[in-house]
Amino acid sequence: MTSLAEETGLVRSRQLFQSVDVLVSVTACCLRAWMGLTRLPLRIWRVARLRACCRGRIPVTTQCDGPVLVVSGADLRMGDHCRLGQGVFFETSGDGRIVLGRHVRVNQGVFVVSYSAIAIGDDTLIGEYVSIRDANHGTAPGALIRTQLHDATPITIGRDVWIGRGTAVLKGVTIGDGAIVAANSVVTRDVPAGTVVAGVPARVIRRRGESVG
Ligand SMILES: CC(C)(COP(=O)(O)OP(=O)(O)OC[C@H]1O[C@@H](n2cnc3c(N)ncnc32)[C@H](O)[C@@H]1OP(=O)(O)O)[C@@H](O)C(=O)NCCC(=O)NCCS
């Protein structure tokens, strides 16, 4: 049996939650209206910011789902209708350049860093937190690694490629058209067109459309 005091307490806390619920709903309505009003200006701002930070070509059709990080002066050339997730990071150094085709989708937290050249073909999808870097630090013994020049070789990623989340694509690699790279792979060698690769280092597990085994 609950006492009168306990029941009064329960009723009061229920009333309090009901009032807070109304407040949350009103706030959500206001936020929704605000987000609707600011969607276009925010989109314009993000593309303009990207253009301001890069050399190269950033089309007006670029869609940024959140802030994109670019080391100032990066040589970034994008085809039409690319979509970039929140926290995507682009950097080029020296003669490095990054070229994206049309309709390329780069998901949240992807790092693309070029000291030589990185090309990504039309309609390719890059899963979240993928790293694409075309250079290694110099590693000659007898000197600090951080003080040595980079050793860079271009990376080419074909058209209609799908790279699973968390994958690392290392320098000098070519990934053929229509290939699929499984999540968390490390791509150290060329990937033939139309194959599915997985693992560390990434190896062919089958051709696209074939069953395993
Ligand atoms: C590559 C992928 C598409 C294959 O999917 P699938 O055709 O359903 O393949 P299966 O799950 O049947 O796996 C086939 C074999 O590959 C292996 N495999 C699949 N993904 C793997 C991975 N990431 N690493 C290592 N091996 C993997 C499986 O263990 C299996 O091996 P087995 O036959 O010895 O058991 C899928 O595993 C994958 O990695 N998807 C990426 C998802 C992602 O990152 N999305 C991001 C949004 S863009």
The ligand as an SDF file (V2000), in Angstrom:
LIG
                    3D

 48 50  0  0  0  0  0  0  0  0999 V2000
   32.9340   -7.1540  -48.7460 C   0  0  0  0  0  0  0  0  0  0  0  0
   31.5140   -7.4110  -48.3400 C   0  0  0  0  0  0  0  0  0  0  0  0
   30.5900   -6.4930  -49.1640 C   0  0  0  0  0  0  0  0  0  0  0  0
   31.2150   -8.8560  -48.6460 C   0  0  0  0  0  0  0  0  0  0  0  0
   29.8980   -9.1300  -48.2570 O   0  0  0  0  0  0  0  0  0  0  0  0
   29.2780  -10.5790  -48.6180 P   0  0  0  0  0  0  0  0  0  0  0  0
   29.2290  -10.7720  -50.0960 O   0  0  0  0  0  0  0  0  0  0  0  0
   27.9750  -10.6640  -47.8790 O   0  0  0  0  0  0  0  0  0  0  0  0
   30.3580  -11.5900  -48.1090 O   0  0  0  0  0  0  0  0  0  0  0  0
   30.2810  -12.6130  -46.9090 P   0  0  0  0  0  0  0  0  0  0  0  0
   29.8430  -11.9120  -45.6600 O   0  0  0  0  0  0  0  0  0  0  0  0
   29.4750  -13.7790  -47.3850 O   0  0  0  0  0  0  0  0  0  0  0  0
   31.8080  -13.0330  -46.7300 O   0  0  0  0  0  0  0  0  0  0  0  0
   32.4940  -13.7540  -47.7000 C   0  0  0  0  0  0  0  0  0  0  0  0
   33.8240  -14.1820  -47.1210 C   0  0  0  0  0  0  0  0  0  0  0  0
   34.6550  -13.0240  -46.9950 O   0  0  0  0  0  0  0  0  0  0  0  0
   35.0290  -12.8430  -45.6380 C   0  0  0  0  0  0  0  0  0  0  0  0
   34.9530  -11.4140  -45.3320 N   0  0  0  0  0  0  0  0  0  0  0  0
   33.8830  -10.5790  -45.5600 C   0  0  0  0  0  0  0  0  0  0  0  0
   34.1960   -9.3420  -45.1440 N   0  0  0  0  0  0  0  0  0  0  0  0
   35.4380   -9.3960  -44.6490 C   0  0  0  0  0  0  0  0  0  0  0  0
   36.2850   -8.4200  -44.0700 C   0  0  0  0  0  0  0  0  0  0  0  0
   35.8870   -7.1580  -43.9300 N   0  0  0  0  0  0  0  0  0  0  0  0
   37.5140   -8.8030  -43.6910 N   0  0  0  0  0  0  0  0  0  0  0  0
   37.9290  -10.0860  -43.8230 C   0  0  0  0  0  0  0  0  0  0  0  0
   37.1550  -11.0540  -44.3740 N   0  0  0  0  0  0  0  0  0  0  0  0
   35.9300  -10.7090  -44.7690 C   0  0  0  0  0  0  0  0  0  0  0  0
   34.0000  -13.6070  -44.8260 C   0  0  0  0  0  0  0  0  0  0  0  0
   34.5170  -13.9840  -43.5830 O   0  0  0  0  0  0  0  0  0  0  0  0
   33.7160  -14.7820  -45.7310 C   0  0  0  0  0  0  0  0  0  0  0  0
   34.7580  -15.7180  -45.6070 O   0  0  0  0  0  0  0  0  0  0  0  0
   34.4300  -17.2990  -45.4190 P   0  0  0  0  0  0  0  0  0  0  0  0
   33.7270  -17.7040  -46.6780 O   0  0  0  0  0  0  0  0  0  0  0  0
   35.7720  -17.9210  -45.2360 O   0  0  0  0  0  0  0  0  0  0  0  0
   33.5410  -17.3850  -44.2250 O   0  0  0  0  0  0  0  0  0  0  0  0
   31.2490   -7.1020  -46.8360 C   0  0  0  0  0  0  0  0  0  0  0  0
   31.8630   -8.1130  -46.0510 O   0  0  0  0  0  0  0  0  0  0  0  0
   31.8370   -5.7640  -46.3790 C   0  0  0  0  0  0  0  0  0  0  0  0
   32.9820   -5.6590  -45.9310 O   0  0  0  0  0  0  0  0  0  0  0  0
   31.0170   -4.7050  -46.4940 N   0  0  0  0  0  0  0  0  0  0  0  0
   31.4600   -3.3540  -46.1930 C   0  0  0  0  0  0  0  0  0  0  0  0
   30.3880   -2.6030  -45.3780 C   0  0  0  0  0  0  0  0  0  0  0  0
   30.8280   -1.1950  -45.1530 C   0  0  0  0  0  0  0  0  0  0  0  0
   31.9270   -0.9120  -44.7500 O   0  0  0  0  0  0  0  0  0  0  0  0
   29.9560   -0.2470  -45.4420 N   0  0  0  0  0  0  0  0  0  0  0  0
   30.3270    1.1590  -45.3350 C   0  0  0  0  0  0  0  0  0  0  0  0
   29.2500    2.0070  -45.9420 C   0  0  0  0  0  0  0  0  0  0  0  0
   29.7740    2.6910  -47.5100 S   0  0  0  0  0  0  0  0  0  0  0  0
  1  2  1  0
  2  3  1  0
  2  4  1  0
  2 36  1  0
  4  5  1  0
  5  6  1  0
  6  7  2  0
  6  8  1  0
  6  9  1  0
  9 10  1  0
 10 11  2  0
 10 12  1  0
 10 13  1  0
 13 14  1  0
 14 15  1  0
 15 16  1  0
 15 30  1  0
 16 17  1  0
 17 18  1  0
 17 28  1  0
 18 19  1  0
 18 27  1  0
 19 20  2  0
 20 21  1  0
 21 22  1  0
 21 27  2  0
 22 23  1  0
 22 24  2  0
 24 25  1  0
 25 26  2  0
 26 27  1  0
 28 29  1  0
 28 30  1  0
 30 31  1  0
 31 32  1  0
 32 33  2  0
 32 34  1  0
 32 35  1  0
 36 37  1  0
 36 38  1  0
 38 39  2  0
 38 40  1  0
 40 41  1  0
 41 42  1  0
 42 43  1  0
 43 44  2  0
 43 45  1  0
 45 46  1  0
 46 47  1  0
 47 48  1  0
M  END
$$$$
